[in-house]
Amino acid sequence: MTFGKVIRPQWPLDEDIIFLNHGSFGASPHAVLAVQREWQDRMEAEPVRFMTRELPQHLDKSKAELALFVGARVEDLVFVQNATEGANAVLRSLLSTFKPGEELLTVSHAYRAVRQTMVYVAGLCGATVVDAEVPFPIADPEEVIDAIRLAITPRTAFAVIDHITSPTGVVFPVEKIIALFKERGIPVLIDGAHAPGQIDLHLDTLGADYYVGNCHKWLFAPKGAAFLWVDKKHQAKIHPTVISHYLGGGYQTEFGWTGTRDSTAWLSIPAGIEFHKKLFAAGSREYTRKLLVDARREISVALGVPLGTPENMLANLCTFPLPGNPDATDERVLKLHDVLFDEHRIEVPAMNANGKLYVRISSQVYNDPSDFDALKGALVELAGAGRI
């Protein structure tokens, strides 16, 4: 199989845009979207029959395939629409267990929406949110572990740790981090929003208490396809964010029906897995990895900036500094993104990482070196004109 421009027509991506932001919302190929449309047609042909008699068994089949893919028992998985929803379900279910003065620990690279959920829950129960200050640029996985160890106190009651960070694209050593919390009896939720499809998962042996992951990013499923994994010992106390008919019916039953919704994104997950497996068998991981490593090296040389992350902490995302190490404000982040899009037709996110302005790139099979060459040229031009 040939990657790059040859395979790009398999996605409905705008041909006039250089798309280097698979990480934000993913991009579903035509083949998977066609499967979703088939499910939608089937649903609308007889909505009552579909919702009440057919949907549960089809969701079970989809969940079974996903469980196999992520190395989990099917009874420990439930569907949610996105990783943030899954994190909300866990944190808000545990609200009554947190006490005034306790600390909810996360990292300075945390995804803002999940951290805001922690802030909300902490505010209701009198707890506080503590950020382990993980450096960026980062030189070694031990820096992550050291920062988290330093932030743990006798008041730490719960932790939320990223598997692959959203603002910086760093793969955290979550096995060692989980062990750190286990030694102290602190429950931990792993935010794996970017992990499924990007790296191999074995949730049953990972050791986390809770895990959330998206299927609509790197697993090619339609938007709104994600999962929550909960260790069996915790399931009785975890409830969906929307309480519906089956409160008290148990973990699987409560999450299985929270009201009328379009469940076809979940039903299309097996199609995304099949598409991913075909690409993987053809060498997609090797292709995208080399593409990312080469691109960030060339961009860093052209801009005269250091690499942000060692290669052993990368998958398909990376974030790199900008000349002059400029401070980040919401206005500057938005302005840089808009200039790159409006003037250069490049879709790539500017990021605020630890208060500094960065650019994050994604490598996907529909990209090729020319896409990153265009970004390199645009950034060199903007830096030379003093516009960064």
Secondary structure as a PSIPRED ss2 file (coil, helix, strand):
# PSIPRED VFORMAT (PSIPRED V4.0)

   1 M C   1.000  0.000  0.000
   2 T C   1.000  0.000  0.000
   3 F C   1.000  0.000  0.000
   4 G H   0.000  1.000  0.000
   5 K H   0.000  1.000  0.000
   6 V H   0.000  1.000  0.000
   7 I C   1.000  0.000  0.000
   8 R H   0.000  1.000  0.000
   9 P H   0.000  1.000  0.000
  10 Q H   0.000  1.000  0.000
  11 W C   1.000  0.000  0.000
  12 P C   1.000  0.000  0.000
  13 L C   1.000  0.000  0.000
  14 D C   1.000  0.000  0.000
  15 E C   1.000  0.000  0.000
  16 D C   1.000  0.000  0.000
  17 I C   1.000  0.000  0.000
  18 I E   0.000  0.000  1.000
  19 F E   0.000  0.000  1.000
  20 L C   1.000  0.000  0.000
  21 N C   1.000  0.000  0.000
  22 H H   0.000  1.000  0.000
  23 G H   0.000  1.000  0.000
  24 S H   0.000  1.000  0.000
  25 F H   0.000  1.000  0.000
  26 G C   1.000  0.000  0.000
  27 A C   1.000  0.000  0.000
  28 S C   1.000  0.000  0.000
  29 P C   1.000  0.000  0.000
  30 H H   0.000  1.000  0.000
  31 A H   0.000  1.000  0.000
  32 V H   0.000  1.000  0.000
  33 L H   0.000  1.000  0.000
  34 A H   0.000  1.000  0.000
  35 V H   0.000  1.000  0.000
  36 Q H   0.000  1.000  0.000
  37 R H   0.000  1.000  0.000
  38 E H   0.000  1.000  0.000
  39 W H   0.000  1.000  0.000
  40 Q H   0.000  1.000  0.000
  41 D H   0.000  1.000  0.000
  42 R H   0.000  1.000  0.000
  43 M H   0.000  1.000  0.000
  44 E H   0.000  1.000  0.000
  45 A H   0.000  1.000  0.000
  46 E C   1.000  0.000  0.000
  47 P H   0.000  1.000  0.000
  48 V H   0.000  1.000  0.000
  49 R H   0.000  1.000  0.000
  50 F H   0.000  1.000  0.000
  51 M H   0.000  1.000  0.000
  52 T H   0.000  1.000  0.000
  53 R H   0.000  1.000  0.000
  54 E H   0.000  1.000  0.000
  55 L H   0.000  1.000  0.000
  56 P H   0.000  1.000  0.000
  57 Q H   0.000  1.000  0.000
  58 H H   0.000  1.000  0.000
  59 L H   0.000  1.000  0.000
  60 D H   0.000  1.000  0.000
  61 K H   0.000  1.000  0.000
  62 S H   0.000  1.000  0.000
  63 K H   0.000  1.000  0.000
  64 A H   0.000  1.000  0.000
  65 E H   0.000  1.000  0.000
  66 L H   0.000  1.000  0.000
  67 A H   0.000  1.000  0.000
  68 L H   0.000  1.000  0.000
  69 F H   0.000  1.000  0.000
  70 V H   0.000  1.000  0.000
  71 G C   1.000  0.000  0.000
  72 A C   1.000  0.000  0.000
  73 R C   1.000  0.000  0.000
  74 V H   0.000  1.000  0.000
  75 E H   0.000  1.000  0.000
  76 D H   0.000  1.000  0.000
  77 L E   0.000  0.000  1.000
  78 V E   0.000  0.000  1.000
  79 F E   0.000  0.000  1.000
  80 V E   0.000  0.000  1.000
  81 Q C   1.000  0.000  0.000
  82 N C   1.000  0.000  0.000
  83 A H   0.000  1.000  0.000
  84 T H   0.000  1.000  0.000
  85 E H   0.000  1.000  0.000
  86 G H   0.000  1.000  0.000
  87 A H   0.000  1.000  0.000
  88 N H   0.000  1.000  0.000
  89 A H   0.000  1.000  0.000
  90 V H   0.000  1.000  0.000
  91 L H   0.000  1.000  0.000
  92 R H   0.000  1.000  0.000
  93 S H   0.000  1.000  0.000
  94 L C   1.000  0.000  0.000
  95 L H   0.000  1.000  0.000
  96 S H   0.000  1.000  0.000
  97 T H   0.000  1.000  0.000
  98 F C   1.000  0.000  0.000
  99 K C   1.000  0.000  0.000
 100 P C   1.000  0.000  0.000
 101 G C   1.000  0.000  0.000
 102 E C   1.000  0.000  0.000
 103 E E   0.000  0.000  1.000
 104 L E   0.000  0.000  1.000
 105 L E   0.000  0.000  1.000
 106 T E   0.000  0.000  1.000
 107 V E   0.000  0.000  1.000
 108 S C   1.000  0.000  0.000
 109 H C   1.000  0.000  0.000
 110 A C   1.000  0.000  0.000
 111 Y C   1.000  0.000  0.000
 112 R H   0.000  1.000  0.000
 113 A H   0.000  1.000  0.000
 114 V H   0.000  1.000  0.000
 115 R H   0.000  1.000  0.000
 116 Q H   0.000  1.000  0.000
 117 T H   0.000  1.000  0.000
 118 M H   0.000  1.000  0.000
 119 V H   0.000  1.000  0.000
 120 Y H   0.000  1.000  0.000
 121 V H   0.000  1.000  0.000
 122 A H   0.000  1.000  0.000
 123 G H   0.000  1.000  0.000
 124 L H   0.000  1.000  0.000
 125 C H   0.000  1.000  0.000
 126 G C   1.000  0.000  0.000
 127 A C   1.000  0.000  0.000
 128 T E   0.000  0.000  1.000
 129 V E   0.000  0.000  1.000
 130 V E   0.000  0.000  1.000
 131 D E   0.000  0.000  1.000
 132 A E   0.000  0.000  1.000
 133 E C   1.000  0.000  0.000
 134 V C   1.000  0.000  0.000
 135 P C   1.000  0.000  0.000
 136 F C   1.000  0.000  0.000
 137 P C   1.000  0.000  0.000
 138 I C   1.000  0.000  0.000
 139 A C   1.000  0.000  0.000
 140 D C   1.000  0.000  0.000
 141 P H   0.000  1.000  0.000
 142 E H   0.000  1.000  0.000
 143 E H   0.000  1.000  0.000
 144 V H   0.000  1.000  0.000
 145 I H   0.000  1.000  0.000
 146 D H   0.000  1.000  0.000
 147 A H   0.000  1.000  0.000
 148 I H   0.000  1.000  0.000
 149 R H   0.000  1.000  0.000
 150 L H   0.000  1.000  0.000
 151 A H   0.000  1.000  0.000
 152 I C   1.000  0.000  0.000
 153 T C   1.000  0.000  0.000
 154 P C   1.000  0.000  0.000
 155 R C   1.000  0.000  0.000
 156 T E   0.000  0.000  1.000
 157 A E   0.000  0.000  1.000
 158 F E   0.000  0.000  1.000
 159 A E   0.000  0.000  1.000
 160 V E   0.000  0.000  1.000
 161 I E   0.000  0.000  1.000
 162 D E   0.000  0.000  1.000
 163 H C   1.000  0.000  0.000
 164 I E   0.000  0.000  1.000
 165 T C   1.000  0.000  0.000
 166 S C   1.000  0.000  0.000
 167 P C   1.000  0.000  0.000
 168 T C   1.000  0.000  0.000
 169 G C   1.000  0.000  0.000
 170 V C   1.000  0.000  0.000
 171 V E   0.000  0.000  1.000
 172 F C   1.000  0.000  0.000
 173 P C   1.000  0.000  0.000
 174 V H   0.000  1.000  0.000
 175 E H   0.000  1.000  0.000
 176 K H   0.000  1.000  0.000
 177 I H   0.000  1.000  0.000
 178 I H   0.000  1.000  0.000
 179 A H   0.000  1.000  0.000
 180 L H   0.000  1.000  0.000
 181 F H   0.000  1.000  0.000
 182 K H   0.000  1.000  0.000
 183 E C   1.000  0.000  0.000
 184 R C   1.000  0.000  0.000
 185 G C   1.000  0.000  0.000
 186 I C   1.000  0.000  0.000
 187 P C   1.000  0.000  0.000
 188 V E   0.000  0.000  1.000
 189 L E   0.000  0.000  1.000
 190 I E   0.000  0.000  1.000
 191 D E   0.000  0.000  1.000
 192 G E   0.000  0.000  1.000
 193 A C   1.000  0.000  0.000
 194 H C   1.000  0.000  0.000
 195 A C   1.000  0.000  0.000
 196 P E   0.000  0.000  1.000
 197 G C   1.000  0.000  0.000
 198 Q C   1.000  0.000  0.000
 199 I E   0.000  0.000  1.000
 200 D C   1.000  0.000  0.000
 201 L C   1.000  0.000  0.000
 202 H C   1.000  0.000  0.000
 203 L H   0.000  1.000  0.000
 204 D H   0.000  1.000  0.000
 205 T H   0.000  1.000  0.000
 206 L H   0.000  1.000  0.000
 207 G C   1.000  0.000  0.000
 208 A C   1.000  0.000  0.000
 209 D C   1.000  0.000  0.000
 210 Y E   0.000  0.000  1.000
 211 Y E   0.000  0.000  1.000
 212 V E   0.000  0.000  1.000
 213 G E   0.000  0.000  1.000
 214 N E   0.000  0.000  1.000
 215 C C   1.000  0.000  0.000
 216 H C   1.000  0.000  0.000
 217 K C   1.000  0.000  0.000
 218 W C   1.000  0.000  0.000
 219 L C   1.000  0.000  0.000
 220 F C   1.000  0.000  0.000
 221 A C   1.000  0.000  0.000
 222 P C   1.000  0.000  0.000
 223 K C   1.000  0.000  0.000
 224 G C   1.000  0.000  0.000
 225 A C   1.000  0.000  0.000
 226 A E   0.000  0.000  1.000
 227 F E   0.000  0.000  1.000
 228 L E   0.000  0.000  1.000
 229 W E   0.000  0.000  1.000
 230 V E   0.000  0.000  1.000
 231 D C   1.000  0.000  0.000
 232 K H   0.000  1.000  0.000
 233 K H   0.000  1.000  0.000
 234 H H   0.000  1.000  0.000
 235 Q H   0.000  1.000  0.000
 236 A H   0.000  1.000  0.000
 237 K H   0.000  1.000  0.000
 238 I C   1.000  0.000  0.000
 239 H C   1.000  0.000  0.000
 240 P C   1.000  0.000  0.000
 241 T C   1.000  0.000  0.000
 242 V C   1.000  0.000  0.000
 243 I C   1.000  0.000  0.000
 244 S C   1.000  0.000  0.000
 245 H C   1.000  0.000  0.000
 246 Y C   1.000  0.000  0.000
 247 L C   1.000  0.000  0.000
 248 G C   1.000  0.000  0.000
 249 G C   1.000  0.000  0.000
 250 G C   1.000  0.000  0.000
 251 Y H   0.000  1.000  0.000
 252 Q H   0.000  1.000  0.000
 253 T H   0.000  1.000  0.000
 254 E H   0.000  1.000  0.000
 255 F H   0.000  1.000  0.000
 256 G H   0.000  1.000  0.000
 257 W C   1.000  0.000  0.000
 258 T C   1.000  0.000  0.000
 259 G C   1.000  0.000  0.000
 260 T C   1.000  0.000  0.000
 261 R C   1.000  0.000  0.000
 262 D C   1.000  0.000  0.000
 263 S C   1.000  0.000  0.000
 264 T H   0.000  1.000  0.000
 265 A H   0.000  1.000  0.000
 266 W H   0.000  1.000  0.000
 267 L H   0.000  1.000  0.000
 268 S C   1.000  0.000  0.000
 269 I H   0.000  1.000  0.000
 270 P H   0.000  1.000  0.000
 271 A H   0.000  1.000  0.000
 272 G H   0.000  1.000  0.000
 273 I H   0.000  1.000  0.000
 274 E H   0.000  1.000  0.000
 275 F H   0.000  1.000  0.000
 276 H H   0.000  1.000  0.000
 277 K H   0.000  1.000  0.000
 278 K H   0.000  1.000  0.000
 279 L H   0.000  1.000  0.000
 280 F H   0.000  1.000  0.000
 281 A H   0.000  1.000  0.000
 282 A C   1.000  0.000  0.000
 283 G C   1.000  0.000  0.000
 284 S H   0.000  1.000  0.000
 285 R H   0.000  1.000  0.000
 286 E H   0.000  1.000  0.000
 287 Y H   0.000  1.000  0.000
 288 T H   0.000  1.000  0.000
 289 R H   0.000  1.000  0.000
 290 K H   0.000  1.000  0.000
 291 L H   0.000  1.000  0.000
 292 L H   0.000  1.000  0.000
 293 V H   0.000  1.000  0.000
 294 D H   0.000  1.000  0.000
 295 A H   0.000  1.000  0.000
 296 R H   0.000  1.000  0.000
 297 R H   0.000  1.000  0.000
 298 E H   0.000  1.000  0.000
 299 I H   0.000  1.000  0.000
 300 S H   0.000  1.000  0.000
 301 V H   0.000  1.000  0.000
 302 A H   0.000  1.000  0.000
 303 L H   0.000  1.000  0.000
 304 G C   1.000  0.000  0.000
 305 V C   1.000  0.000  0.000
 306 P C   1.000  0.000  0.000
 307 L C   1.000  0.000  0.000
 308 G C   1.000  0.000  0.000
 309 T C   1.000  0.000  0.000
 310 P C   1.000  0.000  0.000
 311 E H   0.000  1.000  0.000
 312 N H   0.000  1.000  0.000
 313 M H   0.000  1.000  0.000
 314 L C   1.000  0.000  0.000
 315 A C   1.000  0.000  0.000
 316 N C   1.000  0.000  0.000
 317 L E   0.000  0.000  1.000
 318 C E   0.000  0.000  1.000
 319 T E   0.000  0.000  1.000
 320 F E   0.000  0.000  1.000
 321 P E   0.000  0.000  1.000
 322 L C   1.000  0.000  0.000
 323 P C   1.000  0.000  0.000
 324 G C   1.000  0.000  0.000
 325 N C   1.000  0.000  0.000
 326 P C   1.000  0.000  0.000
 327 D E   0.000  0.000  1.000
 328 A C   1.000  0.000  0.000
 329 T C   1.000  0.000  0.000
 330 D H   0.000  1.000  0.000
 331 E H   0.000  1.000  0.000
 332 R H   0.000  1.000  0.000
 333 V H   0.000  1.000  0.000
 334 L H   0.000  1.000  0.000
 335 K H   0.000  1.000  0.000
 336 L H   0.000  1.000  0.000
 337 H H   0.000  1.000  0.000
 338 D H   0.000  1.000  0.000
 339 V H   0.000  1.000  0.000
 340 L H   0.000  1.000  0.000
 341 F H   0.000  1.000  0.000
 342 D H   0.000  1.000  0.000
 343 E H   0.000  1.000  0.000
 344 H H   0.000  1.000  0.000
 345 R C   1.000  0.000  0.000
 346 I E   0.000  0.000  1.000
 347 E E   0.000  0.000  1.000
 348 V C   1.000  0.000  0.000
 349 P C   1.000  0.000  0.000
 350 A E   0.000  0.000  1.000
 351 M E   0.000  0.000  1.000
 352 N E   0.000  0.000  1.000
 353 A E   0.000  0.000  1.000
 354 N C   1.000  0.000  0.000
 355 G C   1.000  0.000  0.000
 356 K E   0.000  0.000  1.000
 357 L E   0.000  0.000  1.000
 358 Y E   0.000  0.000  1.000
 359 V E   0.000  0.000  1.000
 360 R E   0.000  0.000  1.000
 361 I E   0.000  0.000  1.000
 362 S E   0.000  0.000  1.000
 363 S C   1.000  0.000  0.000
 364 Q C   1.000  0.000  0.000
 365 V C   1.000  0.000  0.000
 366 Y C   1.000  0.000  0.000
 367 N C   1.000  0.000  0.000
 368 D C   1.000  0.000  0.000
 369 P H   0.000  1.000  0.000
 370 S H   0.000  1.000  0.000
 371 D H   0.000  1.000  0.000
 372 F H   0.000  1.000  0.000
 373 D H   0.000  1.000  0.000
 374 A H   0.000  1.000  0.000
 375 L H   0.000  1.000  0.000
 376 K H   0.000  1.000  0.000
 377 G H   0.000  1.000  0.000
 378 A H   0.000  1.000  0.000
 379 L H   0.000  1.000  0.000
 380 V H   0.000  1.000  0.000
 381 E H   0.000  1.000  0.000
 382 L H   0.000  1.000  0.000
 383 A H   0.000  1.000  0.000
 384 G H   0.000  1.000  0.000
 385 A C   1.000  0.000  0.000
 386 G C   1.000  0.000  0.000
 387 R C   1.000  0.000  0.000
 388 I C   1.000  0.000  0.000
